[in-house]
Amino acid sequence: MEILLLRTALAPSLVLLVSVVARRSGPRRGGLLLGAPTTSGPFLALMWLNGGSEAASRAAHGNVAAQLIVAAFCLVYGRLAPVLRPARTLTAALVCAAGAGLLAAMCANVWLTAALGLAVIFAGLRTWPAPAHTDRPPDHARRWDIPVRMAVSATTVLLAVHATEALGSFTGGIFSALPVLLAVMALSTHRSTGAAAAAAMMRAALTATPCTLGFLLMIYTALAASVTRS
């Protein structure tokens, strides 16, 4: 119950925070917040408290695997945003993220999964076009825009948490780190501020992903060592 309440509350809160930061400071800073482990960290802490080190270790492995999904989503959405409409861009990014998810789920070695994720991240950043200037306010912000984003993210995360109850800690770890908030923010930013802003947000999130991956690997290593000692 604690995980359910925390995840459901964190998702809309983070959407609100990122929306405010993106409007006041530009989409790049909002993207950096989206790429940080703001939800994975509390999720793993609660998994450790409720299920012990072994369950938390499997969940951390799932979190690491999910970073490959996050990287694929950011890369595809950011590269296609300037040439496709928002809905088509989101569909393409989700399809590629799903393919990355299948690959991550089949990879049993956490270090190999992390290496694949880093390869995608650095290849994407290396070949990313020069960013355009995007630090401008939204063209047609609406009063209901942010509440709708918050409601969509909370509902999606709630459904994901319920789905993980019967699928185990590893799958739960993947679900907990899925790019739900990235998808919500990418689509709304693309529609309200433009393709360049959405691409800048995705690039910033991709830039932050290696730090998140390193953080998750340290957590996984510590938990795995604790299981071995016990």
C-alpha positions in Angstrom: 0.0 0.0 0.0 2.8 2.4 0.8 4.5 1.8 -2.6 1.1 2.4 -4.3 0.4 5.6 -2.5 4.0 6.9 -2.9 4.2 6.1 -6.6 0.8 7.6 -7.3 1.6 10.8 -5.4 5.1 11.2 -6.8 4.1 11.0 -10.5 1.7 14.0 -10.6 3.9 15.9 -8.2 6.9 15.5 -10.5 4.8 16.4 -13.5 3.8 19.6 -11.7 7.4 20.4 -10.8 8.7 19.7 -14.3 6.0 21.8 -15.9 6.7 24.8 -13.7 10.5 24.4 -14.2 10.1 24.0 -18.0 7.9 27.2 -18.2 10.2 29.3 -16.1 13.6 28.0 -16.9 13.2 26.2 -20.3 12.6 22.6 -21.3 16.3 21.6 -20.8 16.1 21.9 -17.0 12.7 20.2 -17.0 14.3 17.3 -18.9 17.1 17.0 -16.5 14.6 16.5 -13.7 12.8 13.9 -15.7 16.0 11.9 -16.2 16.9 11.9 -12.5 16.0 8.9 -10.3 13.3 10.9 -8.5 10.9 8.0 -8.4 13.2 4.9 -8.6 15.0 5.8 -5.4 11.9 6.0 -3.1 10.5 2.9 -4.9 13.6 0.8 -4.1 13.7 2.1 -0.5 10.1 0.9 0.0 10.8 -2.4 -1.7 13.7 -3.0 0.7 11.6 -2.1 3.7 8.7 -4.4 2.6 10.5 -7.3 0.9 14.1 -7.2 2.1 17.4 -7.0 0.2 16.7 -9.8 -2.2 13.4 -8.3 -3.5 15.0 -4.9 -3.6 17.9 -6.2 -5.5 15.7 -7.7 -8.2 13.8 -4.5 -8.4 17.0 -2.5 -8.8 17.9 -4.9 -11.7 14.6 -4.1 -13.2 15.3 -0.4 -12.8 18.6 -0.7 -14.6 16.9 -2.6 -17.4 14.3 0.2 -17.7 17.0 2.8 -18.4 17.5 1.1 -21.8 13.8 1.8 -22.4 14.1 5.4 -21.2 17.1 6.0 -23.5 15.4 4.5 -26.5 12.3 6.6 -25.9 14.2 9.9 -25.5 16.4 9.2 -28.5 13.5 8.3 -30.9 11.2 11.1 -29.7 13.8 13.7 -29.8 15.0 12.8 -33.2 11.5 12.5 -34.8 9.8 15.4 -33.1 11.0 18.0 -35.7 9.6 15.9 -38.6 6.5 14.2 -37.3 3.3 15.4 -35.6 3.1 14.9 -31.8 0.8 11.8 -31.8 2.9 10.0 -34.5 6.1 10.9 -32.7 4.8 9.5 -29.5 3.6 6.3 -31.2 7.0 5.7 -32.8 8.9 6.4 -29.6 6.6 4.0 -27.6 7.0 1.3 -30.2 10.8 1.6 -30.1 10.7 1.7 -26.3 8.7 -1.5 -26.2 11.3 -3.2 -28.4 14.0 -2.0 -26.1 12.0 -3.4 -23.2 11.8 -6.8 -24.7 15.6 -6.8 -25.2 16.1 -5.6 -21.6 13.8 -8.3 -20.2 15.6 -11.1 -22.1 19.0 -9.9 -20.8 19.7 -11.7 -17.5 23.0 -10.0 -16.8 22.6 -6.6 -15.1 26.0 -5.3 -16.3 25.4 -6.3 -19.9 22.0 -4.5 -19.7 23.7 -1.4 -18.3 26.4 -1.5 -21.0 23.7 -1.7 -23.7 21.9 1.3 -22.2 25.1 3.3 -22.0 25.9 2.5 -25.6 22.5 3.7 -26.8 22.8 6.9 -24.6 26.3 7.9 -25.8 25.6 7.0 -29.4 22.4 9.1 -29.3 24.1 12.1 -27.7 27.1 11.8 -30.0 24.9 12.0 -33.1 22.3 14.5 -31.8 22.0 17.6 -33.9 22.9 21.0 -32.4 20.1 22.1 -30.2 18.0 25.1 -31.2 17.1 27.9 -28.8 14.0 26.8 -27.0 13.9 28.8 -23.8 10.6 30.6 -24.5 7.2 30.3 -22.8 4.5 28.1 -24.3 2.6 29.6 -27.2 -0.9 28.6 -25.9 -0.8 27.4 -22.3 -4.2 26.5 -20.9 -5.4 26.4 -17.3 -6.4 22.7 -17.6 -3.1 21.6 -19.2 -1.1 20.9 -16.1 -4.0 19.2 -14.2 -4.6 16.9 -17.1 -1.0 16.0 -17.3 -1.0 15.2 -13.6 -4.2 13.1 -13.8 -2.9 11.1 -16.8 0.4 10.4 -15.1 -1.2 9.3 -11.8 -3.7 7.0 -13.6 -1.0 5.4 -15.7 1.3 4.8 -12.7 -1.6 3.4 -10.6 -2.4 0.9 -13.3 1.3 -0.1 -13.7 1.7 -0.6 -9.9 -1.4 -2.8 -9.8 0.0 -4.8 -12.7 3.3 -5.5 -11.0 1.7 -7.2 -7.9 1.5 -10.5 -9.7 4.6 -10.2 -11.9 7.5 -10.1 -9.4 10.1 -7.7 -8.2 12.2 -7.6 -11.4 9.2 -6.8 -13.6 8.0 -4.3 -10.9 11.3 -2.6 -11.1 10.9 -2.2 -14.9 7.4 -0.9 -14.5 8.4 1.6 -11.8 11.0 3.2 -14.1 9.0 3.2 -17.3 9.1 6.6 -19.2 5.5 7.4 -18.3 6.3 10.9 -17.2 8.6 11.5 -20.2 5.8 10.5 -22.5 3.3 12.8 -20.8 5.7 15.8 -20.8 7.1 15.1 -24.3 3.6 15.1 -25.9 2.3 18.2 -24.0 5.5 20.2 -24.6 5.5 19.2 -28.2 2.0 20.5 -28.6 2.2 23.6 -26.5 5.8 24.9 -27.1 6.9 23.1 -30.3 9.1 20.4 -31.6 12.4 22.1 -30.7 11.4 22.4 -27.1 10.3 18.7 -26.9 13.6 17.6 -28.5 15.6 19.7 -26.1 13.7 18.2 -23.1 14.4 14.7 -24.4 18.0 15.4 -25.0 18.4 16.8 -21.4 16.6 13.7 -20.0 19.0 11.5 -22.0 22.0 13.4 -20.7 20.8 12.8 -17.1 20.3 9.0 -17.7 23.9 7.9 -17.2 23.9 9.4 -13.7 20.7 7.6 -12.9 22.1 4.4 -14.3 25.2 4.8 -12.2 23.1 5.4 -9.1 21.0 2.3 -9.7 24.0 0.1 -10.3 25.5 1.2 -6.9 22.2 0.4 -5.2 22.1 -3.0 -7.0 25.7 -3.8 -6.0 25.1 -2.9 -2.4 21.9 -4.9 -2.2 23.4 -7.9 -4.0 26.3 -7.9 -1.6 23.9 -7.8 1.4 22.1 -10.9 0.0 25.4 -12.7 -0.4 26.5 -12.0 3.1 23.2 -13.2 4.5 
